[in-house]
């Protein structure tokens, strides 16, 4: 019985700076690393077989931390013939027991924000108006100047998912996708048949995997209810000084423990 695991990358440097990030390749913050480790702990009951991610480093970092927690070595596979040939094991093997393949594709990249990319979101509101920026951010089919809409992301991410990823889950593999808010919204829209009106407001929490099981010829969510109360503004952590243990407490208070059977009180004592 295969599983599909969707994980949004942890907090990035430009999340902290309140900037439109898109395809700009910025890394995680320390808190983002902690959030990836929390996600890893929540996957202790599932052994990952195959991994997919975008071409952006913040998703790579999140994925590699999750795999490291499982004592797995993720090996990126490349499309060039030279890289394919030269990256093989010396014995001609493809993978050892503790190694898994990682496939990266720009089809899973974040939404491209065009002229908004790199701008502070408050500065964008001052330039174009709060209402217009809100339309660009929360509508399904209205792209920002020179950028993509969520509909555009669906048009590139969903066909890739259906052709390349879903057959592996059907074959019984546990597949993880470490990607971005909008590329994951696109996949969830397809899987759960969410309307165009509702999908832009789907909130995807950092460090909280969404897990599906292949059952009765369809993907079924496990212990998860979608939240459509996505905030309109980024709410940064106060001074970004949380520790790993404090991040675990915060995520537990949102309604999920870091490990099965772990109480809020016990988590709070881990300082």
DAVEN-V921963 format. One record per residue. NEAR is the number of other ideal C-beta (glycine too) atoms within 8 Angstrom. D_LAST is the distance of its C-alpha to the last C-alpha in Angstrom with 2 decimals. Layout:
# DAVEN-V921963
NEAR;D_LAST + NEAR;D_LAST
This chain:
# DAVEN-V921963
6;37.66 + 13;36.12 + 13;33.07 + 15;32.43 + 15;28.90 + 14;28.59 + 14;25.56 + 12;25.51 + 16;24.07 + 17;20.84 + 11;21.08 + 14;23.69 + 9;24.65 + 11;27.51 + 12;25.52 + 10;23.90 + 7;27.45 + 10;28.83 + 9;31.49 + 11;33.51 + 11;32.39 + 12;34.64 + 8;35.80 + 8;34.48 + 6;32.33 + 9;29.12 + 9;25.79 + 14;22.28 + 13;19.84 + 7;16.38 + 12;15.26 + 18;18.14 + 12;16.90 + 15;13.55 + 15;15.87 + 16;18.08 + 11;15.45 + 14;14.70 + 15;18.49 + 13;18.80 + 10;16.73 + 12;18.97 + 14;21.93 + 8;21.27 + 4;24.40 + 9;26.65 + 5;27.98 + 15;29.09 + 8;32.67 + 12;33.55 + 15;31.84 + 15;33.24 + 13;32.06 + 14;33.61 + 7;34.81 + 12;31.97 + 8;29.15 + 14;26.30 + 14;27.24 + 11;27.69 + 15;24.23 + 18;22.70 + 15;25.03 + 9;24.54 + 12;20.76 + 16;21.45 + 13;24.18 + 9;22.24 + 10;19.69 + 10;22.87 + 5;24.17 + 10;26.94 + 8;28.83 + 12;30.14 + 10;33.55 + 6;34.97 + 8;38.59 + 7;41.04 + 4;44.39 + 6;46.43 + 5;48.59 + 6;47.71 + 9;43.95 + 11;44.53 + 7;46.74 + 6;44.85 + 8;41.40 + 9;42.69 + 8;41.76 + 4;44.31 + 4;45.64 + 5;46.13 + 7;43.26 + 5;41.34 + 9;37.99 + 7;36.53 + 4;34.72 + 6;31.20 + 10;32.45 + 13;33.00 + 11;35.04 + 12;33.73 + 10;36.31 + 10;35.88 + 10;38.19 + 6;38.70 + 9;39.68 + 16;35.97 + 12;35.35 + 13;34.19 + 13;36.99 + 11;39.05 + 12;39.13 + 12;42.28 + 9;42.94 + 14;39.67 + 13;37.66 + 6;35.80 + 11;36.59 + 8;34.19 + 12;34.44 + 7;35.36 + 8;38.05 + 12;39.38 + 10;39.75 + 5;41.71 + 7;43.95 + 6;44.77 + 7;43.86 + 6;40.99 + 6;43.05 + 8;44.09 + 13;40.63 + 9;39.39 + 9;42.26 + 12;41.37 + 8;37.72 + 9;38.29 + 10;41.73 + 10;42.34 + 8;45.33 + 7;45.42 + 11;44.22 + 9;43.48 + 7;46.16 + 6;46.44 + 15;43.43 + 10;42.65 + 12;42.33 + 15;40.14 + 9;43.44 + 11;43.93 + 14;40.54 + 11;41.58 + 8;44.85 + 9;43.24 + 13;40.13 + 12;41.68 + 9;44.64 + 12;42.39 + 11;40.15 + 9;43.21 + 8;44.96 + 11;42.27 + 13;39.11 + 10;40.28 + 8;42.76 + 12;39.99 + 15;38.10 + 8;41.44 + 7;41.96 + 7;38.86 + 9;36.36 + 11;32.69 + 16;32.62 + 14;29.78 + 15;30.55 + 14;28.03 + 16;29.70 + 14;29.79 + 8;30.02 + 10;33.80 + 16;34.68 + 14;32.52 + 14;34.15 + 13;37.46 + 13;36.70 + 14;35.36 + 13;38.47 + 11;40.62 + 9;38.84 + 8;38.54 + 5;41.69 + 9;40.12 + 5;42.64 + 7;43.13 + 6;42.43 + 9;39.05 + 13;37.48 + 12;36.73 + 9;34.55 + 14;32.42 + 9;28.72 + 10;26.68 + 9;22.93 + 10;20.86 + 12;18.87 + 13;20.90 + 9;23.71 + 12;27.01 + 13;28.68 + 14;32.41 + 11;34.44 + 13;38.06 + 7;39.95 + 4;43.61 + 2;44.32 + 6;41.67 + 10;37.99 + 9;36.16 + 9;32.69 + 8;30.16 + 4;27.99 + 7;28.12 + 3;30.01 + 8;30.85 + 8;29.92 + 8;32.66 + 6;31.08 + 10;30.19 + 7;29.54 + 6;32.21 + 5;29.98 + 7;26.77 + 4;23.89 + 8;21.58 + 8;17.99 + 5;18.22 + 4;18.60 + 10;16.67 + 6;13.60 + 9;10.95 + 8;8.21 + 7;8.33 + 9;5.51 + 9;7.39 + 14;10.48 + 13;10.04 + 11;9.91 + 9;12.87 + 14;14.78 + 13;14.45 + 7;15.90 + 8;18.73 + 3;19.88 + 8;18.58 + 10;15.83 + 11;14.34 + 8;16.18 + 6;19.24 + 5;18.80 + 9;15.07 + 7;14.84 + 9;13.13 + 6;11.96 + 8;10.41 + 14;8.64 + 8;7.32 + 6;5.83 + 7;3.82 + 5;0.00
